[in-house]
Amino acid sequence: MAIKTLLMKRSHHSFLTTIFFVASSLTPCCSSFVPVLRGTCSTSTPCISFSSASSSGLKMTTASSSMSMDPLSNLNLPSPLILGSGSFTRKLILQEMNIPFVLKVKPIDEQSIGDRSEGSDPSKLVMTLAMAKNEALITALLESNHGKEDKSREETKVNNVSDEKNDTDEKYNLVLDHDSNLKKECIVLTADQVVTHSTSILEKPRDIQQAKDFVKRYAFSPPSTVGAVVMTHLPSGISVSGVDISTIHFKSDVQHANLVDKLLEDGAPVLSCAGGLMVEHPFVMEFIEKIDGTQDGVMGLSKDLVTRLLMELREKLDDSPCEN
């Protein structure tokens, strides 16, 4: 791991450690590939710290300002949270939870990661992807805030289309404002989700016909969404993670409803949704019999899971030498 320790003095009682990151080859915490920075810190595992170098602004997205306390403040956790996802529904869910966040996205090559073969474990796949996203974002944040610009930024802006034009520049701009509290302490949240049916992992439909085929399958047996969330606290490097599974039971007459055509006519992005699922759309809700789980879990971010992980992170921080 390319972390250069410029000063380390050992006294009878403690280590005094000053760490400077080498941005060109930094490997972040939160991944099984870097076990030394995962979990609680120790005298042999120095805590991470941001530098103060910066040059760009920061855009914050918050929930209703009428609420005096958000869940992060209630747990004495750093706020706002850094959301490493371009998903519109994940932003909406965090807003509903009154969790302040800033949007910072570092795309990865998802198709090159994990096992999607017939009968493979979807929970393992989404956790692997969520951790890879977390690792990539933390690396890019550290690089971008230590005087080295993220070189993929301009390419990313060209190759990706934002849900909202105002977000396009900002969410791929990983440089934090020089006086932002996020440079001192923050939580990075990343997530991933797949749709499963029987023993298959369903990707986004390659065309309209495949989307229709997916819907016909749902009439005979229910699909499930499997979603993973990873949260990493900086500067400690402490990470928590979990998986949420929800199963959607459709009415049998969905196979004859021309549902995909109706969604497309309404402008719904069917081909952008894994398994062609859009449970929040009124046209789809009409054919849902029940959901084993929660609608927010199906939409990509379980509120229950987020709440549990925030509490778990608070407990780990309280037990960490970095916080004492």
LINURBEL-V791162 format. One record per residue. PSI is psi as a letter, one per 40 degrees, with the letter a starting at -180 (none if undefined). Layout:
# LINURBEL-V791162
PSI + PSI
This chain:
# LINURBEL-V791162
h + g + h + h + h + d + h + h + h + h + a + d + d + i + h + h + h + h + h + h + h + h + d + e + f + h + h + i + a + e + i + e + e + g + d + d + e + i + a + i + i + i + d + e + g + i + i + i + i + i + a + e + h + i + e + i + i + h + h + h + h + i + a + h + e + e + h + d + h + i + d + d + d + d + e + f + i + i + i + i + i + h + h + f + h + e + h + d + d + d + d + d + d + d + d + d + e + f + h + i + i + i + h + h + h + g + i + i + g + d + e + e + h + i + h + e + i + h + e + i + h + d + d + d + d + d + d + d + d + d + d + d + d + d + d + d + d + d + d + d + d + d + d + d + e + f + e + h + i + h + d + e + d + d + d + d + d + d + e + i + h + i + d + h + d + d + e + d + d + d + d + e + h + e + h + i + i + d + e + h + d + d + e + d + h + i + h + h + h + i + i + i + i + i + h + i + h + b + e + i + h + h + a + i + h + d + i + d + d + d + d + d + d + d + d + d + d + e + d + d + i + i + i + i + h + h + h + i + h + h + h + h + h + h + e + d + e + h + i + i + i + i + h + h + h + i + h + h + h + i + i + d + e + d + d + e + e + f + d + d + d + d + d + d + d + e + e + h + g + d + e + e + h + h + e + e + h + g + d + e + h + d + d + d + d + d + e + h + d + i + h + g + a + i + d + d + d + d + e + e + h + h + d + d + d + d + d + d + d + d + d + d + d + d + d + d + d + d + e + h + d + d + e + none
